Amino acid sequence: MVQEAFYPQNNGELSDSITQNWTEQAIECYRLNGNCEKCSISKGHYSFVCQMPKVVDTLKILYGEP
């Protein structure tokens, strides 16, 4: 399974490419209500700060609930 990484742009904003549609990872975050302790990304011990809660908020504004 390919893991998706979400990095903020230099100005702190999210990349447009990760807010174009509801991905599997975004839907997981949505269903967990942003609870990072239960998320598969946090269990992967990645060296980045997950931006998925911000992505979910943006997707809800742009496209509504998944």
C-alpha positions in Angstrom: 0.0 0.0 0.0 1.3 3.4 -1.0 1.4 5.9 1.9 0.6 9.5 1.1 2.7 12.3 2.7 1.3 15.8 3.2 3.7 18.7 3.5 2.8 22.3 3.9 4.1 24.7 1.3 6.8 27.2 2.3 4.2 29.8 3.2 2.4 27.4 5.5 -0.5 26.8 3.1 -1.6 23.4 1.8 -0.7 22.4 -1.8 -3.7 22.5 -4.1 -2.9 19.0 -5.3 -3.9 17.4 -2.0 -7.2 19.3 -1.7 -8.6 18.4 -5.1 -10.7 15.4 -4.0 -11.5 13.1 -1.1 -8.6 10.5 -0.9 -8.8 7.3 1.1 -6.5 8.8 3.7 -8.6 12.0 3.9 -11.8 9.9 4.4 -10.0 7.9 7.2 -9.1 11.1 9.0 -12.6 12.4 8.6 -14.1 9.2 10.0 -11.7 9.4 12.9 -12.7 13.0 13.5 -9.0 14.0 13.3 -8.0 11.6 16.1 -4.3 11.2 15.2 -3.8 8.5 17.8 -6.0 6.1 15.8 -4.7 7.1 12.4 -2.6 4.8 10.1 -0.3 7.7 9.4 0.7 8.2 13.0 1.3 4.4 13.4 3.8 4.6 10.5 6.2 6.8 12.6 6.8 9.2 9.8 9.2 12.1 10.2 6.7 14.8 9.2 3.8 16.5 10.9 0.6 15.3 9.3 -1.4 18.0 7.6 -4.5 15.8 7.1 -6.8 17.6 9.6 -6.2 20.8 7.6 -6.8 18.9 4.3 -10.1 17.5 5.7 -11.3 21.0 6.8 -10.5 22.4 3.3 -12.2 19.4 1.5 -15.4 19.9 3.6 -15.5 23.6 2.6 -14.8 22.9 -1.1 -16.8 19.7 -1.7 -18.9 19.0 1.4 -18.9 15.8 3.5 -17.4 12.7 1.8 
